[in-house]
Amino acid sequence: MLQTGLALLAQNGGKEGTTDTILWIIAAVLVIFGIVTIVRGALLWGIVLIIAGLLVGPGGVSVLD
């Protein structure tokens, strides 16, 4: 996944839209893994992953902005 992200940045010269797209993908993956983790029974770890996904995402609250 990291190689794909770096390839996108290199291809578009690191434009703002590309960075936001990569952040959305990372945030979505974290939230999906959080939901799967909750379904598997690890409630606390799932909540942590979902909160991390919400903090990384470029919309709303973002740690990386």
PDB file of N, CA, C and O in Angstrom:
ATOM      1  N   MET A   1       0.828  -1.187   0.000  1.00  0.00           N
ATOM      2  CA  MET A   1       0.000   0.000   0.000  1.00  0.00           C
ATOM      3  C   MET A   1       0.876   1.256   0.000  1.00  0.00           C
ATOM      4  O   MET A   1       0.562   2.242  -0.666  1.00  0.00           O
ATOM      5  N   LEU A   2       1.973   1.207   0.752  1.00  0.00           N
ATOM      6  CA  LEU A   2       2.869   2.363   0.811  1.00  0.00           C
ATOM      7  C   LEU A   2       3.475   2.639  -0.555  1.00  0.00           C
ATOM      8  O   LEU A   2       3.617   3.796  -0.948  1.00  0.00           O
ATOM      9  N   GLN A   3       3.832   1.588  -1.281  1.00  0.00           N
ATOM     10  CA  GLN A   3       4.398   1.778  -2.610  1.00  0.00           C
ATOM     11  C   GLN A   3       3.386   2.417  -3.556  1.00  0.00           C
ATOM     12  O   GLN A   3       3.751   3.251  -4.384  1.00  0.00           O
ATOM     13  N   THR A   4       2.128   2.034  -3.437  1.00  0.00           N
ATOM     14  CA  THR A   4       1.088   2.627  -4.270  1.00  0.00           C
ATOM     15  C   THR A   4       0.942   4.111  -3.956  1.00  0.00           C
ATOM     16  O   THR A   4       0.819   4.936  -4.862  1.00  0.00           O
ATOM     17  N   GLY A   5       0.957   4.443  -2.678  1.00  0.00           N
ATOM     18  CA  GLY A   5       0.848   5.841  -2.273  1.00  0.00           C
ATOM     19  C   GLY A   5       2.019   6.667  -2.766  1.00  0.00           C
ATOM     20  O   GLY A   5       1.840   7.781  -3.260  1.00  0.00           O
ATOM     21  N   LEU A   6       3.211   6.124  -2.631  1.00  0.00           N
ATOM     22  CA  LEU A   6       4.395   6.845  -3.111  1.00  0.00           C
ATOM     23  C   LEU A   6       4.379   6.995  -4.626  1.00  0.00           C
ATOM     24  O   LEU A   6       4.813   8.017  -5.157  1.00  0.00           O
ATOM     25  N   ALA A   7       3.884   5.985  -5.314  1.00  0.00           N
ATOM     26  CA  ALA A   7       3.792   6.070  -6.772  1.00  0.00           C
ATOM     27  C   ALA A   7       2.809   7.156  -7.186  1.00  0.00           C
ATOM     28  O   ALA A   7       3.065   7.892  -8.138  1.00  0.00           O
ATOM     29  N   LEU A   8       1.685   7.261  -6.476  1.00  0.00           N
ATOM     30  CA  LEU A   8       0.718   8.322  -6.789  1.00  0.00           C
ATOM     31  C   LEU A   8       1.311   9.697  -6.552  1.00  0.00           C
ATOM     32  O   LEU A   8       1.109  10.609  -7.353  1.00  0.00           O
ATOM     33  N   LEU A   9       2.051   9.854  -5.446  1.00  0.00           N
ATOM     34  CA  LEU A   9       2.682  11.144  -5.167  1.00  0.00           C
ATOM     35  C   LEU A   9       3.717  11.494  -6.230  1.00  0.00           C
ATOM     36  O   LEU A   9       3.792  12.643  -6.665  1.00  0.00           O
ATOM     37  N   ALA A  10       4.508  10.523  -6.647  1.00  0.00           N
ATOM     38  CA  ALA A  10       5.534  10.774  -7.654  1.00  0.00           C
ATOM     39  C   ALA A  10       4.910  11.111  -8.999  1.00  0.00           C
ATOM     40  O   ALA A  10       5.414  11.968  -9.725  1.00  0.00           O
ATOM     41  N   GLN A  11       3.813  10.439  -9.332  1.00  0.00           N
ATOM     42  CA  GLN A  11       3.167  10.648 -10.621  1.00  0.00           C
ATOM     43  C   GLN A  11       2.557  12.044 -10.718  1.00  0.00           C
ATOM     44  O   GLN A  11       2.652  12.686 -11.764  1.00  0.00           O
ATOM     45  N   ASN A  12       1.936  12.517  -9.645  1.00  0.00           N
ATOM     46  CA  ASN A  12       1.251  13.808  -9.685  1.00  0.00           C
ATOM     47  C   ASN A  12       2.059  14.928  -9.045  1.00  0.00           C
ATOM     48  O   ASN A  12       1.538  16.025  -8.846  1.00  0.00           O
ATOM     49  N   GLY A  13       3.298  14.677  -8.727  1.00  0.00           N
ATOM     50  CA  GLY A  13       4.142  15.729  -8.174  1.00  0.00           C
ATOM     51  C   GLY A  13       3.751  16.140  -6.774  1.00  0.00           C
ATOM     52  O   GLY A  13       4.092  17.247  -6.356  1.00  0.00           O
ATOM     53  N   GLY A  14       3.047  15.296  -6.021  1.00  0.00           N
ATOM     54  CA  GLY A  14       2.678  15.606  -4.647  1.00  0.00           C
ATOM     55  C   GLY A  14       1.611  16.668  -4.533  1.00  0.00           C
ATOM     56  O   GLY A  14       1.601  17.415  -3.554  1.00  0.00           O
ATOM     57  N   LYS A  15       0.720  16.765  -5.488  1.00  0.00           N
ATOM     58  CA  LYS A  15      -0.339  17.772  -5.434  1.00  0.00           C
ATOM     59  C   LYS A  15      -1.253  17.527  -4.249  1.00  0.00           C
ATOM     60  O   LYS A  15      -1.331  16.407  -3.743  1.00  0.00           O
ATOM     61  N   GLU A  16      -1.938  18.552  -3.809  1.00  0.00           N
ATOM     62  CA  GLU A  16      -2.822  18.494  -2.639  1.00  0.00           C
ATOM     63  C   GLU A  16      -3.891  17.415  -2.768  1.00  0.00           C
ATOM     64  O   GLU A  16      -4.153  16.699  -1.801  1.00  0.00           O
ATOM     65  N   GLY A  17      -4.505  17.282  -3.919  1.00  0.00           N
ATOM     66  CA  GLY A  17      -5.573  16.307  -4.105  1.00  0.00           C
ATOM     67  C   GLY A  17      -5.103  14.878  -3.939  1.00  0.00           C
ATOM     68  O   GLY A  17      -5.837  14.033  -3.427  1.00  0.00           O
ATOM     69  N   THR A  18      -3.890  14.605  -4.366  1.00  0.00           N
ATOM     70  CA  THR A  18      -3.345  13.257  -4.251  1.00  0.00           C
ATOM     71  C   THR A  18      -3.105  12.907  -2.788  1.00  0.00           C
ATOM     72  O   THR A  18      -3.392  11.788  -2.362  1.00  0.00           O
ATOM     73  N   THR A  19      -2.588  13.841  -2.029  1.00  0.00           N
ATOM     74  CA  THR A  19      -2.345  13.608  -0.613  1.00  0.00           C
ATOM     75  C   THR A  19      -3.659  13.342   0.112  1.00  0.00           C
ATOM     76  O   THR A  19      -3.737  12.442   0.948  1.00  0.00           O
ATOM     77  N   ASP A  20      -4.678  14.110  -0.202  1.00  0.00           N
ATOM     78  CA  ASP A  20      -5.989  13.892   0.409  1.00  0.00           C
ATOM     79  C   ASP A  20      -6.537  12.516   0.051  1.00  0.00           C
ATOM     80  O   ASP A  20      -7.131  11.845   0.896  1.00  0.00           O
ATOM     81  N   THR A  21      -6.344  12.098  -1.175  1.00  0.00           N
ATOM     82  CA  THR A  21      -6.820  10.781  -1.598  1.00  0.00           C
ATOM     83  C   THR A  21      -6.134   9.685  -0.808  1.00  0.00           C
ATOM     84  O   THR A  21      -6.786   8.745  -0.354  1.00  0.00           O
ATOM     85  N   ILE A  22      -4.836   9.795  -0.641  1.00  0.00           N
ATOM     86  CA  ILE A  22      -4.091   8.789   0.115  1.00  0.00           C
ATOM     87  C   ILE A  22      -4.556   8.771   1.570  1.00  0.00           C
ATOM     88  O   ILE A  22      -4.713   7.699   2.155  1.00  0.00           O
ATOM     89  N   LEU A  23      -4.776   9.944   2.156  1.00  0.00           N
ATOM     90  CA  LEU A  23      -5.260  10.003   3.535  1.00  0.00           C
ATOM     91  C   LEU A  23      -6.640   9.385   3.672  1.00  0.00           C
ATOM     92  O   LEU A  23      -6.920   8.705   4.659  1.00  0.00           O
ATOM     93  N   TRP A  24      -7.517   9.619   2.679  1.00  0.00           N
ATOM     94  CA  TRP A  24      -8.852   9.000   2.705  1.00  0.00           C
ATOM     95  C   TRP A  24      -8.750   7.483   2.660  1.00  0.00           C
ATOM     96  O   TRP A  24      -9.480   6.785   3.364  1.00  0.00           O
ATOM     97  N   ILE A  25      -7.842   6.974   1.833  1.00  0.00           N
ATOM     98  CA  ILE A  25      -7.677   5.522   1.720  1.00  0.00           C
ATOM     99  C   ILE A  25      -7.180   4.941   3.036  1.00  0.00           C
ATOM    100  O   ILE A  25      -7.700   3.928   3.502  1.00  0.00           O
ATOM    101  N   ILE A  26      -6.179   5.574   3.638  1.00  0.00           N
ATOM    102  CA  ILE A  26      -5.651   5.091   4.913  1.00  0.00           C
ATOM    103  C   ILE A  26      -6.731   5.147   5.987  1.00  0.00           C
ATOM    104  O   ILE A  26      -6.884   4.206   6.767  1.00  0.00           O
ATOM    105  N   ALA A  27      -7.480   6.247   6.029  1.00  0.00           N
ATOM    106  CA  ALA A  27      -8.546   6.394   7.025  1.00  0.00           C
ATOM    107  C   ALA A  27      -9.623   5.332   6.828  1.00  0.00           C
ATOM    108  O   ALA A  27     -10.106   4.753   7.801  1.00  0.00           O
ATOM    109  N   ALA A  28      -9.999   5.073   5.594  1.00  0.00           N
ATOM    110  CA  ALA A  28     -11.032   4.071   5.320  1.00  0.00           C
ATOM    111  C   ALA A  28     -10.566   2.680   5.731  1.00  0.00           C
ATOM    112  O   ALA A  28     -11.338   1.905   6.296  1.00  0.00           O
ATOM    113  N   VAL A  29      -9.309   2.363   5.448  1.00  0.00           N
ATOM    114  CA  VAL A  29      -8.772   1.055   5.831  1.00  0.00           C
ATOM    115  C   VAL A  29      -8.769   0.902   7.350  1.00  0.00           C
ATOM    116  O   VAL A  29      -9.132  -0.155   7.866  1.00  0.00           O
ATOM    117  N   LEU A  30      -8.365   1.944   8.066  1.00  0.00           N
ATOM    118  CA  LEU A  30      -8.359   1.877   9.524  1.00  0.00           C
ATOM    119  C   LEU A  30      -9.761   1.666  10.086  1.00  0.00           C
ATOM    120  O   LEU A  30      -9.951   0.856  10.994  1.00  0.00           O
ATOM    121  N   VAL A  31     -10.743   2.391   9.551  1.00  0.00           N
ATOM    122  CA  VAL A  31     -12.114   2.247  10.040  1.00  0.00           C
ATOM    123  C   VAL A  31     -12.664   0.857   9.715  1.00  0.00           C
ATOM    124  O   VAL A  31     -13.321   0.242  10.554  1.00  0.00           O
ATOM    125  N   ILE A  32     -12.403   0.366   8.520  1.00  0.00           N
ATOM    126  CA  ILE A  32     -12.886  -0.970   8.147  1.00  0.00           C
ATOM    127  C   ILE A  32     -12.243  -2.027   9.037  1.00  0.00           C
ATOM    128  O   ILE A  32     -12.934  -2.927   9.514  1.00  0.00           O
ATOM    129  N   PHE A  33     -10.931  -1.939   9.272  1.00  0.00           N
ATOM    130  CA  PHE A  33     -10.277  -2.888  10.171  1.00  0.00           C
ATOM    131  C   PHE A  33     -10.837  -2.766  11.583  1.00  0.00           C
ATOM    132  O   PHE A  33     -10.966  -3.766  12.289  1.00  0.00           O
ATOM    133  N   GLY A  34     -11.170  -1.546  11.996  1.00  0.00           N
ATOM    134  CA  GLY A  34     -11.770  -1.356  13.315  1.00  0.00           C
ATOM    135  C   GLY A  34     -13.111  -2.057  13.439  1.00  0.00           C
ATOM    136  O   GLY A  34     -13.389  -2.692  14.456  1.00  0.00           O
ATOM    137  N   ILE A  35     -13.943  -1.947  12.413  1.00  0.00           N
ATOM    138  CA  ILE A  35     -15.244  -2.616  12.429  1.00  0.00           C
ATOM    139  C   ILE A  35     -15.078  -4.128  12.432  1.00  0.00           C
ATOM    140  O   ILE A  35     -15.768  -4.831  13.171  1.00  0.00           O
ATOM    141  N   VAL A  36     -14.168  -4.628  11.610  1.00  0.00           N
ATOM    142  CA  VAL A  36     -13.917  -6.075  11.575  1.00  0.00           C
ATOM    143  C   VAL A  36     -13.407  -6.559  12.931  1.00  0.00           C
ATOM    144  O   VAL A  36     -13.793  -7.632  13.394  1.00  0.00           O
ATOM    145  N   THR A  37     -12.544  -5.775  13.564  1.00  0.00           N
ATOM    146  CA  THR A  37     -12.002  -6.140  14.869  1.00  0.00           C
ATOM    147  C   THR A  37     -13.098  -6.190  15.924  1.00  0.00           C
ATOM    148  O   THR A  37     -13.103  -7.082  16.772  1.00  0.00           O
ATOM    149  N   ILE A  38     -14.025  -5.239  15.876  1.00  0.00           N
ATOM    150  CA  ILE A  38     -15.148  -5.253  16.816  1.00  0.00           C
ATOM    151  C   ILE A  38     -16.011  -6.488  16.601  1.00  0.00           C
ATOM    152  O   ILE A  38     -16.433  -7.128  17.564  1.00  0.00           O
ATOM    153  N   VAL A  39     -16.273  -6.823  15.350  1.00  0.00           N
ATOM    154  CA  VAL A  39     -17.087  -8.005  15.048  1.00  0.00           C
ATOM    155  C   VAL A  39     -16.397  -9.273  15.562  1.00  0.00           C
ATOM    156  O   VAL A  39     -17.066 -10.209  16.000  1.00  0.00           O
ATOM    157  N   ARG A  40     -15.076  -9.304  15.510  1.00  0.00           N
ATOM    158  CA  ARG A  40     -14.331 -10.478  15.985  1.00  0.00           C
ATOM    159  C   ARG A  40     -14.272 -10.547  17.507  1.00  0.00           C
ATOM    160  O   ARG A  40     -13.860 -11.568  18.057  1.00  0.00           O
ATOM    161  N   GLY A  41     -14.677  -9.478  18.199  1.00  0.00           N
ATOM    162  CA  GLY A  41     -14.755  -9.537  19.652  1.00  0.00           C
ATOM    163  C   GLY A  41     -13.797  -8.646  20.413  1.00  0.00           C
ATOM    164  O   GLY A  41     -13.903  -8.561  21.636  1.00  0.00           O
ATOM    165  N   ALA A  42     -12.872  -7.981  19.752  1.00  0.00           N
ATOM    166  CA  ALA A  42     -11.926  -7.102  20.439  1.00  0.00           C
ATOM    167  C   ALA A  42     -12.460  -5.669  20.391  1.00  0.00           C
ATOM    168  O   ALA A  42     -12.036  -4.860  19.567  1.00  0.00           O
ATOM    169  N   LEU A  43     -13.380  -5.381  21.276  1.00  0.00           N
ATOM    170  CA  LEU A  43     -14.094  -4.102  21.255  1.00  0.00           C
ATOM    171  C   LEU A  43     -13.169  -2.900  21.421  1.00  0.00           C
ATOM    172  O   LEU A  43     -13.239  -1.954  20.635  1.00  0.00           O
ATOM    173  N   LEU A  44     -12.314  -2.925  22.423  1.00  0.00           N
ATOM    174  CA  LEU A  44     -11.446  -1.778  22.702  1.00  0.00           C
ATOM    175  C   LEU A  44     -10.499  -1.495  21.537  1.00  0.00           C
ATOM    176  O   LEU A  44     -10.353  -0.342  21.130  1.00  0.00           O
ATOM    177  N   TRP A  45      -9.858  -2.528  20.996  1.00  0.00           N
ATOM    178  CA  TRP A  45      -8.937  -2.354  19.879  1.00  0.00           C
ATOM    179  C   TRP A  45      -9.671  -1.831  18.640  1.00  0.00           C
ATOM    180  O   TRP A  45      -9.135  -1.005  17.902  1.00  0.00           O
ATOM    181  N   GLY A  46     -10.891  -2.312  18.416  1.00  0.00           N
ATOM    182  CA  GLY A  46     -11.689  -1.832  17.289  1.00  0.00           C
ATOM    183  C   GLY A  46     -12.024  -0.356  17.415  1.00  0.00           C
ATOM    184  O   GLY A  46     -11.967   0.391  16.438  1.00  0.00           O
ATOM    185  N   ILE A  47     -12.375   0.057  18.625  1.00  0.00           N
ATOM    186  CA  ILE A  47     -12.678   1.480  18.858  1.00  0.00           C
ATOM    187  C   ILE A  47     -11.440   2.333  18.618  1.00  0.00           C
ATOM    188  O   ILE A  47     -11.530   3.411  18.030  1.00  0.00           O
ATOM    189  N   VAL A  48     -10.289   1.856  19.070  1.00  0.00           N
ATOM    190  CA  VAL A  48      -9.032   2.596  18.864  1.00  0.00           C
ATOM    191  C   VAL A  48      -8.750   2.757  17.370  1.00  0.00           C
ATOM    192  O   VAL A  48      -8.357   3.837  16.930  1.00  0.00           O
ATOM    193  N   LEU A  49      -8.945   1.698  16.590  1.00  0.00           N
ATOM    194  CA  LEU A  49      -8.709   1.779  15.143  1.00  0.00           C
ATOM    195  C   LEU A  49      -9.679   2.750  14.467  1.00  0.00           C
ATOM    196  O   LEU A  49      -9.281   3.514  13.587  1.00  0.00           O
ATOM    197  N   ILE A  50     -10.936   2.723  14.872  1.00  0.00           N
ATOM    198  CA  ILE A  50     -11.917   3.634  14.280  1.00  0.00           C
ATOM    199  C   ILE A  50     -11.569   5.082  14.608  1.00  0.00           C
ATOM    200  O   ILE A  50     -11.628   5.945  13.732  1.00  0.00           O
ATOM    201  N   ILE A  51     -11.210   5.355  15.854  1.00  0.00           N
ATOM    202  CA  ILE A  51     -10.829   6.726  16.230  1.00  0.00           C
ATOM    203  C   ILE A  51      -9.585   7.162  15.470  1.00  0.00           C
ATOM    204  O   ILE A  51      -9.504   8.307  15.024  1.00  0.00           O
ATOM    205  N   ALA A  52      -8.615   6.265  15.315  1.00  0.00           N
ATOM    206  CA  ALA A  52      -7.402   6.595  14.543  1.00  0.00           C
ATOM    207  C   ALA A  52      -7.768   6.920  13.097  1.00  0.00           C
ATOM    208  O   ALA A  52      -7.221   7.856  12.515  1.00  0.00           O
ATOM    209  N   GLY A  53      -8.689   6.153  12.514  1.00  0.00           N
ATOM    210  CA  GLY A  53      -9.135   6.423  11.147  1.00  0.00           C
ATOM    211  C   GLY A  53      -9.802   7.781  11.019  1.00  0.00           C
ATOM    212  O   GLY A  53      -9.604   8.486  10.029  1.00  0.00           O
ATOM    213  N   LEU A  54     -10.596   8.149  12.023  1.00  0.00           N
ATOM    214  CA  LEU A  54     -11.253   9.457  11.985  1.00  0.00           C
ATOM    215  C   LEU A  54     -10.249  10.598  12.150  1.00  0.00           C
ATOM    216  O   LEU A  54     -10.439  11.673  11.581  1.00  0.00           O
ATOM    217  N   LEU A  55      -9.198  10.377  12.911  1.00  0.00           N
ATOM    218  CA  LEU A  55      -8.186  11.419  13.106  1.00  0.00           C
ATOM    219  C   LEU A  55      -7.260  11.574  11.900  1.00  0.00           C
ATOM    220  O   LEU A  55      -6.770  12.673  11.641  1.00  0.00           O
ATOM    221  N   VAL A  56      -7.016  10.502  11.168  1.00  0.00           N
ATOM    222  CA  VAL A  56      -6.117  10.553  10.010  1.00  0.00           C
ATOM    223  C   VAL A  56      -6.821  11.140   8.792  1.00  0.00           C
ATOM    224  O   VAL A  56      -6.186  11.823   7.988  1.00  0.00           O
ATOM    225  N   GLY A  57      -8.100  10.892   8.640  1.00  0.00           N
ATOM    226  CA  GLY A  57      -8.842  11.329   7.454  1.00  0.00           C
ATOM    227  C   GLY A  57      -8.766  12.827   7.216  1.00  0.00           C
ATOM    228  O   GLY A  57      -8.742  13.607   8.168  1.00  0.00           O
ATOM    229  N   PRO A  58      -8.730  13.231   5.968  1.00  0.00           N
ATOM    230  CA  PRO A  58      -8.586  14.653   5.636  1.00  0.00           C
ATOM    231  C   PRO A  58      -9.839  15.485   5.904  1.00  0.00           C
ATOM    232  O   PRO A  58      -9.751  16.712   5.954  1.00  0.00           O
ATOM    233  N   GLY A  59     -10.974  14.868   6.073  1.00  0.00           N
ATOM    234  CA  GLY A  59     -12.208  15.617   6.338  1.00  0.00           C
ATOM    235  C   GLY A  59     -12.479  15.709   7.820  1.00  0.00           C
ATOM    236  O   GLY A  59     -12.078  14.825   8.578  1.00  0.00           O
ATOM    237  N   GLY A  60     -13.146  16.751   8.244  1.00  0.00           N
ATOM    238  CA  GLY A  60     -13.485  16.885   9.666  1.00  0.00           C
ATOM    239  C   GLY A  60     -12.251  17.141  10.509  1.00  0.00           C
ATOM    240  O   GLY A  60     -11.543  18.125  10.300  1.00  0.00           O
ATOM    241  N   VAL A  61     -11.994  16.262  11.458  1.00  0.00           N
ATOM    242  CA  VAL A  61     -10.843  16.394  12.349  1.00  0.00           C
ATOM    243  C   VAL A  61      -9.691  15.614  11.734  1.00  0.00           C
ATOM    244  O   VAL A  61      -9.828  14.429  11.432  1.00  0.00           O
ATOM    245  N   SER A  62      -8.565  16.274  11.551  1.00  0.00           N
ATOM    246  CA  SER A  62      -7.411  15.593  10.974  1.00  0.00           C
ATOM    247  C   SER A  62      -6.142  15.981  11.708  1.00  0.00           C
ATOM    248  O   SER A  62      -5.831  17.165  11.839  1.00  0.00           O
ATOM    249  N   VAL A  63      -5.415  14.995  12.181  1.00  0.00           N
ATOM    250  CA  VAL A  63      -4.160  15.227  12.876  1.00  0.00           C
ATOM    251  C   VAL A  63      -3.093  15.714  11.909  1.00  0.00           C
ATOM    252  O   VAL A  63      -2.209  16.480  12.294  1.00  0.00           O
ATOM    253  N   LEU A  64      -3.166  15.277  10.659  1.00  0.00           N
ATOM    254  CA  LEU A  64      -2.109  15.556   9.702  1.00  0.00           C
ATOM    255  C   LEU A  64      -2.291  16.855   8.916  1.00  0.00           C
ATOM    256  O   LEU A  64      -1.483  17.146   8.034  1.00  0.00           O
ATOM    257  N   ASP A  65      -3.309  17.630   9.204  1.00  0.00           N
ATOM    258  CA  ASP A  65      -3.489  18.908   8.498  1.00  0.00           C
ATOM    259  C   ASP A  65      -2.677  20.008   9.095  1.00  0.00           C
ATOM    260  O   ASP A  65      -2.721  21.140   8.613  1.00  0.00           O
TER     261      ASP A  65
END
